[in-house]
Amino acid sequence: MTLSTRTRPRLAGALGLGVAAALLAACGSGDAAAEPSATAEETAAPAATEVATAKPRLALTYDGGIQVLDADTLEVVSDIELAGFNRLNPAGDERHVLVSTTGGFQVLDAGTWTEPHGDHTHSFASDPVLTDVLWSAEKPGHAVRHEGRTALFDDGTGQVTVVDSDALADPDAATREYTTPSAHHGVAVELTDGTLVVSDGTEDERTGVRVLDAENTEIAAIDTCPGVHGEAVAADEAVVIGCEDGAVVWAGGALTKVTAPDAYGRIGNQAGSEASPYVLGDYKSDPDADLERPTRVSLIDTRDASIRLVDLPASYTFRSLARGDAGEALVLGTDGALHVIDPESGTVVRSVPVIDAWEEPEEWQQPRPAITVLDGSAYITDPATNSVHAVDVETGEVWLSAELEVTPNEIAGVSGAVAEHGAHEDGHEDHAHEDEHDHAHDEETAQG
């Protein structure tokens, strides 16, 4: 690995306030299909060393494994062999990462965490380890974290399993369970009052959104959202679900349809922030394209369910969307630049050159540049050069770059600090999931 010599412009996670103990407030206990396949004794953490401040880390997938990097130095901390095409989801506790792999969601301990101790905290680091805890799923799909709860969706059965985020590494953790009427490539998110927003559909067609109360009783539904895909949570717990003709917003106790300006205006991947009422989404308008390379993104104002389209100087892909800590809308373009959008005005306020221009591959599983945001920095991968770059979102400085010995695909990050719920949270911050096109002309996906 080759590193640049610049230093990180800010301390990562030094001000966090503690990892919560594994005390659960779940809505029920899991059944056999949802129980992870390990015991607490089998998943004991490796020896830990106390460190001065929280140590942020990144996880990168490649063909054959996962590498864990120190986010401050971009040095490889661990290289874990794992066959197959694997996907990453931050667990929501700023320590663990969920790996969507054969058989379900497997828990990766990134080896960095912080514990509260009265009026101060203690931070620790250890060797990363892929634990034996596996939350079983026939087809592990979306894993959505929000306010200390993480919802796992099994596309193969339609089962939704909700767990306290800081208990995902505990195979005996209490869970909330719900199974959709029909299995489909779906998504669910639980809100702080126990409300569960979940997609509705079948294996062949997805058409709507259902909202359940804390006892899993339906309280609202809408069936005018063809091609349901993806979700994001904005300020005040407004939820946006994408459709092929716009989106659906759950806010103020009601579901509202957002109609796209085009007859076919597909929003399938979104990025939200608790710091902003706006949700950033992709936007495709050609239903006949074999592979559409969009140059517009969508901004949905969850306060009035309105939509605005923003033109970009380049196309982008489903791994290009992220949010800054202050709610900035971030898009990694195929021109190699990080485009920073002010969601209030809908204007591009800065374009930061980061990597060389690139082209989206035909197959969605193939590596392409990806972005994740951690502690004020956007981390951007470049498979063409086997490299990763750190960009300060506020200043636009590319403050660190490193060459890797593998070709990176997906990326996810954990701060190692205490999960500060209600701060920055994307729907699929580090790896939005591309979806199959209902007209059979778009990218195909079995998991995401």
C-alpha positions as CSV (number, residue, x, y, z in Angstrom):
1,M,0.0,0.0,0.0
2,T,1.2,3.5,-0.8
3,L,0.0,6.4,1.4
4,S,0.1,10.2,0.9
5,T,1.7,12.2,3.6
6,R,-1.2,14.6,4.5
7,T,-2.8,14.4,7.9
8,R,-6.4,14.2,8.9
9,P,-7.9,17.7,9.3
10,R,-10.0,16.8,12.3
11,L,-10.2,14.2,15.1
12,A,-12.5,11.4,14.2
13,G,-15.0,10.4,16.8
14,A,-13.1,12.0,19.7
15,L,-16.3,13.6,21.1
16,G,-18.6,10.6,21.1
17,L,-20.6,9.8,24.2
18,G,-20.4,6.1,24.9
19,V,-21.6,2.7,23.6
20,A,-24.8,1.6,25.2
21,A,-24.9,-1.6,27.1
22,A,-26.7,-4.5,25.5
23,L,-30.0,-3.8,27.2
24,L,-32.9,-4.5,24.8
25,A,-36.2,-2.8,24.3
26,A,-37.4,-5.0,21.5
27,C,-41.1,-5.8,20.7
28,G,-40.9,-9.6,20.8
29,S,-38.7,-12.6,20.6
30,G,-37.4,-14.0,17.3
31,D,-38.4,-17.3,15.8
32,A,-36.1,-20.1,14.7
33,A,-35.8,-18.7,11.1
34,A,-34.5,-15.4,12.4
35,E,-32.2,-16.5,15.1
36,P,-28.4,-16.1,14.5
37,S,-26.4,-19.2,14.3
38,A,-23.8,-18.7,17.1
39,T,-23.6,-18.6,20.8
40,A,-22.3,-15.8,22.9
41,E,-19.3,-17.9,23.9
42,E,-18.4,-18.6,20.3
43,T,-18.3,-14.8,19.5
44,A,-16.1,-13.5,22.3
45,A,-14.2,-10.4,21.2
46,P,-10.5,-10.5,20.8
47,A,-8.2,-8.8,23.3
48,A,-8.6,-5.0,23.3
49,T,-6.2,-2.2,23.8
50,E,-7.3,1.2,25.3
51,V,-6.6,4.1,22.9
52,A,-6.7,7.9,23.4
53,T,-9.6,8.6,21.1
54,A,-12.1,6.6,19.0
55,K,-10.4,4.9,16.0
56,P,-12.6,5.2,12.9
57,R,-12.3,2.2,10.5
58,L,-13.4,1.4,7.0
59,A,-14.5,-2.0,5.6
60,L,-13.9,-2.7,1.9
61,T,-15.1,-5.7,-0.1
62,Y,-13.1,-7.3,-2.9
63,D,-13.3,-10.5,-4.9
64,G,-12.4,-13.0,-2.2
65,G,-12.7,-11.1,1.0
66,I,-13.0,-7.9,3.1
67,Q,-10.2,-5.5,4.1
68,V,-10.6,-3.3,7.2
69,L,-8.7,0.0,7.0
70,D,-7.7,2.6,9.6
71,A,-9.8,5.6,8.4
72,D,-7.2,8.1,9.8
73,T,-4.2,6.5,7.9
74,L,-5.9,4.3,5.3
75,E,-3.5,1.5,6.4
76,V,-4.8,-2.0,6.2
77,V,-5.7,-3.3,9.7
78,S,-7.0,-6.7,8.7
79,D,-7.6,-8.8,5.6
80,I,-10.4,-11.4,6.0
81,E,-11.0,-14.1,3.4
82,L,-14.6,-14.6,2.4
83,A,-15.7,-16.2,-0.9
84,G,-18.6,-14.9,-3.0
85,F,-20.1,-11.5,-3.8
86,N,-20.6,-9.9,-0.4
87,R,-22.3,-6.7,0.6
88,L,-21.8,-4.3,3.5
89,N,-24.2,-2.5,5.8
90,P,-23.1,-0.5,8.9
91,A,-24.9,-2.2,11.9
92,G,-25.7,1.2,13.5
93,D,-23.6,0.9,16.6
94,E,-20.4,2.4,15.1
95,R,-18.5,-0.8,15.8
96,H,-20.0,-3.6,13.7
97,V,-20.7,-4.1,10.0
98,L,-23.3,-6.5,8.6
99,V,-22.0,-8.6,5.7
100,S,-24.8,-9.8,3.4
101,T,-23.4,-13.2,2.4
102,T,-24.4,-16.8,1.9
103,G,-27.1,-17.7,4.4
104,G,-27.8,-14.3,5.9
105,F,-26.3,-11.2,7.5
106,Q,-23.0,-12.1,9.2
107,V,-21.6,-9.7,11.8
108,L,-18.2,-8.2,11.2
109,D,-16.5,-6.7,14.3
110,A,-14.4,-3.8,13.0
111,G,-12.5,-3.8,16.3
112,T,-13.2,-0.3,17.4
113,W,-15.6,1.0,20.1
114,T,-16.1,3.5,22.9
115,E,-17.7,2.9,26.4
116,P,-19.1,5.5,28.7
117,H,-17.8,5.9,32.2
118,G,-19.6,8.6,34.1
119,D,-18.7,12.0,32.7
120,H,-16.2,10.6,30.2
121,T,-15.6,7.7,27.9
122,H,-12.9,5.1,27.2
123,S,-12.1,4.0,23.6
124,F,-10.7,0.6,22.6
125,A,-9.3,-1.1,19.6
126,S,-8.7,-4.7,18.7
127,D,-8.2,-6.9,15.7
128,P,-11.2,-7.0,13.4
129,V,-12.9,-10.4,13.2
130,L,-15.7,-11.9,11.2
131,T,-17.8,-13.3,14.0
132,D,-19.8,-16.5,13.9
133,V,-23.1,-14.6,14.4
134,L,-25.2,-15.0,11.3
135,W,-28.8,-13.6,11.2
136,S,-30.2,-16.1,8.8
137,A,-31.9,-15.1,5.6
138,E,-32.6,-17.0,2.4
139,K,-31.8,-13.8,0.4
140,P,-30.3,-11.1,2.7
141,G,-31.4,-7.8,1.3
142,H,-31.6,-4.3,2.8
143,A,-30.4,-3.6,6.4
144,V,-31.7,-0.3,7.6
145,R,-30.5,1.4,10.8
146,H,-32.3,4.2,12.5
147,E,-32.2,5.6,16.0
148,G,-30.6,2.6,17.6
149,R,-32.7,0.0,15.8
150,T,-31.7,-2.1,12.8
151,A,-34.3,-3.7,10.4
152,L,-33.1,-6.7,8.4
153,F,-35.2,-7.7,5.3
154,D,-35.1,-11.3,3.9
155,D,-36.1,-11.0,0.2
156,G,-36.5,-14.8,0.1
157,T,-39.2,-15.0,2.7
158,G,-40.4,-11.4,3.3
159,Q,-39.4,-11.7,6.9
160,V,-38.5,-8.5,8.7
161,T,-36.3,-8.8,11.8
162,V,-35.7,-5.7,14.0
163,V,-32.9,-5.7,16.6
164,D,-31.3,-3.1,18.8
165,S,-28.3,-1.9,16.8
166,D,-25.9,-2.4,19.7
167,A,-27.2,-6.0,20.2
168,L,-26.7,-7.4,16.7
169,A,-23.5,-9.2,17.8
170,D,-25.5,-10.9,20.6
171,P,-27.0,-14.1,19.2
172,D,-29.5,-14.1,22.1
173,A,-30.8,-10.6,21.4
174,A,-34.5,-10.0,21.5
175,T,-36.1,-9.2,18.2
176,R,-39.3,-7.9,16.7
177,E,-40.6,-10.0,13.9
178,Y,-42.9,-9.4,11.0
179,T,-43.4,-11.2,7.7
180,T,-44.9,-9.5,4.7
181,P,-47.9,-11.1,2.9
182,S,-45.7,-12.1,0.0
183,A,-41.9,-12.4,-0.3
184,H,-40.3,-9.7,-2.5
185,H,-37.2,-7.6,-2.8
186,G,-38.2,-5.2,0.0
187,V,-37.2,-2.8,2.7
188,A,-38.4,-1.8,6.2
189,V,-37.5,0.9,8.7
190,E,-38.6,1.2,12.3
191,L,-39.2,4.6,13.9
192,T,-38.7,5.6,17.5
193,D,-42.4,5.1,18.4
194,G,-42.4,1.6,17.1
195,T,-44.0,2.5,13.7
196,L,-42.7,0.1,11.0
197,V,-42.7,1.4,7.4
198,V,-42.4,-1.6,5.0
199,S,-42.6,-2.2,1.3
200,D,-45.5,-4.2,-0.2
201,G,-45.4,-6.5,-3.2
202,T,-44.7,-10.0,-4.6
203,E,-41.7,-11.6,-6.2
204,D,-43.0,-10.4,-9.6
205,E,-44.3,-6.9,-8.8
206,R,-43.9,-4.4,-6.0
207,T,-46.6,-1.8,-5.8
208,G,-46.9,-0.1,-2.5
209,V,-46.0,0.8,1.1
210,R,-47.6,-0.3,4.4
211,V,-47.3,1.3,7.8
212,L,-47.7,-0.8,11.0
213,D,-47.9,0.3,14.6
214,A,-45.8,-1.2,17.4
215,E,-48.0,-4.2,17.5
216,N,-47.7,-4.9,13.8
217,T,-51.3,-3.7,13.1
218,E,-51.6,-1.8,9.8
219,I,-52.5,1.8,10.2
220,A,-51.9,3.2,6.7
221,A,-51.2,1.8,3.2
222,I,-50.7,3.1,-0.4
223,D,-50.7,1.0,-3.5
224,T,-49.7,3.6,-6.1
225,C,-45.9,3.1,-5.8
226,P,-44.8,0.8,-8.7
227,G,-41.4,-0.7,-8.5
228,V,-40.9,0.2,-4.8
229,H,-37.2,0.4,-3.9
230,G,-35.0,1.9,-1.3
231,E,-35.6,4.2,1.6
232,A,-34.2,7.1,3.5
233,V,-35.1,8.9,6.7
234,A,-35.0,12.7,6.9
235,A,-35.4,15.2,9.7
236,D,-38.4,14.6,12.1
237,E,-38.4,10.9,11.1
238,A,-39.9,11.5,7.7
239,V,-39.4,8.4,5.5
240,V,-39.1,8.4,1.8
241,I,-39.6,5.3,-0.3
242,G,-38.8,5.3,-4.0
243,C,-41.2,4.4,-6.9
244,E,-40.9,4.2,-10.7
245,D,-43.0,7.4,-11.0
246,G,-41.7,9.3,-8.0
247,A,-41.8,8.4,-4.3
248,V,-43.9,8.0,-1.2
249,V,-43.4,10.1,1.9
250,W,-44.5,9.0,5.4
251,A,-44.6,12.1,7.6
252,G,-47.1,13.6,10.1
253,G,-48.9,10.3,10.4
254,A,-49.8,10.1,6.7
255,L,-48.6,8.6,3.4
256,T,-48.3,11.1,0.5
257,K,-47.4,10.3,-3.1
258,V,-44.7,12.4,-4.7
259,T,-45.3,12.5,-8.5
260,A,-42.3,12.6,-10.7
261,P,-42.3,15.3,-13.5
262,D,-41.8,12.5,-16.1
263,A,-44.3,9.7,-16.7
264,Y,-41.5,7.3,-15.9
265,G,-39.3,8.9,-13.2
266,R,-37.7,6.2,-11.2
267,I,-36.2,6.9,-7.8
268,G,-34.6,3.7,-6.5
269,N,-31.8,4.7,-4.2
270,Q,-31.9,7.5,-1.7
271,A,-29.7,9.1,0.9
272,G,-31.1,10.9,3.9
273,S,-29.9,12.9,6.8
274,E,-31.4,13.7,10.2
275,A,-29.9,17.2,9.7
276,S,-32.1,17.9,6.7
277,P,-35.8,17.7,5.6
278,Y,-34.5,16.9,2.1
279,V,-33.8,13.4,0.7
280,L,-31.3,12.9,-2.1
281,G,-32.3,10.3,-4.7
282,D,-31.2,9.1,-8.1
283,Y,-33.5,9.7,-11.0
284,K,-34.0,7.7,-14.2
285,S,-36.5,8.7,-16.9
286,D,-35.9,6.3,-19.8
287,P,-38.0,3.1,-19.3
288,D,-36.5,1.5,-22.5
289,A,-32.8,2.0,-21.7
290,D,-30.7,-1.1,-21.4
291,L,-28.5,0.9,-19.0
292,E,-29.5,4.4,-18.3
293,R,-26.7,6.7,-17.3
294,P,-28.6,9.5,-15.5
295,T,-27.3,13.1,-15.2
296,R,-30.1,14.4,-12.9
297,V,-30.7,13.6,-9.2
298,S,-33.8,14.2,-7.2
299,L,-34.3,16.2,-4.0
300,I,-37.6,15.5,-2.1
301,D,-38.7,18.0,0.5
302,T,-40.4,15.9,3.1
303,R,-42.3,18.8,4.6
304,D,-44.5,19.3,1.6
305,A,-43.8,16.1,-0.5
306,S,-42.4,18.2,-3.4
307,I,-39.7,17.1,-5.8
308,R,-36.9,19.1,-7.5
309,L,-34.5,17.8,-10.1
310,V,-30.9,18.9,-10.2
311,D,-28.7,18.7,-13.3
312,L,-25.2,17.5,-12.9
313,P,-22.2,17.8,-15.3
314,A,-21.8,14.0,-15.4
315,S,-23.6,10.8,-14.8
316,Y,-23.4,8.7,-11.6
317,T,-24.4,5.3,-10.3
318,F,-26.3,3.8,-7.3
319,R,-23.1,3.8,-5.2
320,S,-22.6,7.5,-5.8
321,L,-25.0,9.1,-3.3
322,A,-24.2,10.2,0.3
323,R,-24.9,13.0,2.8
324,G,-22.5,15.2,4.7
325,D,-22.7,15.8,8.4
326,A,-24.5,19.1,7.9
327,G,-27.0,17.6,5.4
328,E,-25.0,18.4,2.2
329,A,-26.1,16.2,-0.7
330,L,-23.1,14.5,-2.2
331,V,-22.9,12.8,-5.6
332,L,-19.8,11.1,-7.0
333,G,-19.9,11.7,-10.8
334,T,-18.4,9.7,-13.6
335,D,-16.2,12.8,-14.3
336,G,-14.3,11.8,-11.2
337,A,-15.5,14.7,-9.1
338,L,-17.4,14.9,-5.8
339,H,-20.3,17.2,-6.5
340,V,-21.6,19.0,-3.3
341,I,-25.3,20.1,-3.6
342,D,-27.0,22.6,-1.3
343,P,-30.4,20.8,-0.9
344,E,-32.2,24.0,0.1
345,S,-31.3,25.8,-3.1
346,G,-30.8,22.8,-5.3
347,T,-27.6,24.1,-6.7
348,V,-24.1,22.5,-7.0
349,V,-22.0,24.6,-4.7
350,R,-18.7,22.8,-5.2
351,S,-17.2,20.1,-7.5
352,V,-14.0,18.5,-6.1
353,P,-11.8,16.5,-8.5
354,V,-10.9,13.2,-6.8
355,I,-10.3,10.4,-9.3
356,D,-10.0,10.0,-13.1
357,A,-13.2,9.9,-15.2
358,W,-14.8,6.5,-15.3
359,E,-17.7,4.7,-16.9
360,E,-20.3,2.6,-15.2
361,P,-19.8,-1.1,-15.9
362,E,-22.6,-3.1,-17.6
363,E,-23.0,-5.6,-14.7
364,W,-24.1,-4.0,-11.4
365,Q,-22.0,-6.4,-9.4
366,Q,-18.8,-5.3,-11.1
367,P,-16.6,-2.8,-9.1
368,R,-17.2,0.8,-9.6
369,P,-16.3,3.9,-7.6
370,A,-18.2,4.2,-4.3
371,I,-18.6,6.7,-1.5
372,T,-19.2,6.7,2.2
373,V,-19.1,9.5,4.7
374,L,-17.5,9.2,8.1
375,D,-16.6,12.0,10.6
376,G,-16.8,14.8,8.1
377,S,-14.8,13.1,5.4
378,A,-16.1,11.4,2.2
379,Y,-14.1,8.2,1.4
380,I,-14.1,7.4,-2.3
381,T,-12.8,4.2,-3.9
382,D,-11.3,3.9,-7.3
383,P,-11.3,0.3,-8.7
384,A,-9.4,1.4,-11.8
385,T,-6.3,2.3,-9.7
386,N,-7.0,0.1,-6.7
387,S,-7.1,3.2,-4.5
388,V,-9.1,5.0,-1.8
389,H,-9.2,8.7,-1.2
390,A,-10.4,10.8,1.8
391,V,-12.0,14.2,1.1
392,D,-12.9,16.8,3.7
393,V,-16.5,17.6,2.8
394,E,-16.4,21.1,4.2
395,T,-13.2,22.3,2.6
396,G,-13.0,20.1,-0.5
397,E,-9.4,19.0,0.4
398,V,-8.4,15.6,-0.7
399,W,-6.4,15.0,2.5
400,L,-5.3,11.4,2.1
401,S,-4.9,8.8,-0.6
402,A,-3.7,5.2,-0.5
403,E,-3.1,2.4,-3.0
404,L,-4.5,-1.0,-2.2
405,E,-3.4,-4.5,-3.1
406,V,-7.0,-5.4,-4.0
407,T,-9.7,-4.0,-6.2
408,P,-12.3,-2.4,-3.9
409,N,-16.0,-2.9,-4.5
410,E,-18.3,-1.8,-1.6
411,I,-17.3,0.4,1.3
412,A,-18.7,1.1,4.7
413,G,-17.4,2.9,7.8
414,V,-17.7,2.9,11.6
415,S,-16.6,5.7,13.8
416,G,-15.6,3.7,16.8
417,A,-17.4,6.3,18.9
418,V,-20.8,6.2,20.6
419,A,-23.6,6.0,18.1
420,E,-25.2,9.4,18.3
421,H,-28.7,8.7,17.2
422,G,-30.5,11.6,15.6
423,A,-27.4,12.9,13.9
424,H,-26.2,11.9,10.5
425,E,-28.0,8.8,9.1
426,D,-28.4,7.7,5.5
427,G,-30.9,5.2,4.4
428,H,-28.2,3.2,2.6
429,E,-25.4,5.6,3.3
430,D,-22.4,3.4,2.3
431,H,-24.0,1.2,-0.3
432,A,-27.3,1.9,-1.8
433,H,-28.7,-1.1,-3.6
434,E,-29.4,-1.1,-7.4
435,D,-32.6,-2.9,-8.3
436,E,-33.9,-5.0,-11.2
437,H,-35.8,-3.1,-13.8
438,D,-39.4,-4.2,-14.1
439,H,-39.1,-4.0,-17.9
440,A,-36.1,-6.3,-17.7
441,H,-33.7,-3.8,-19.3
442,D,-31.9,-2.4,-16.3
443,E,-29.3,-3.9,-14.0
444,E,-30.2,-7.2,-12.4
445,T,-29.8,-7.8,-8.7
446,A,-30.4,-10.8,-6.5
447,Q,-29.7,-9.2,-3.1
448,G,-29.8,-5.4,-3.2
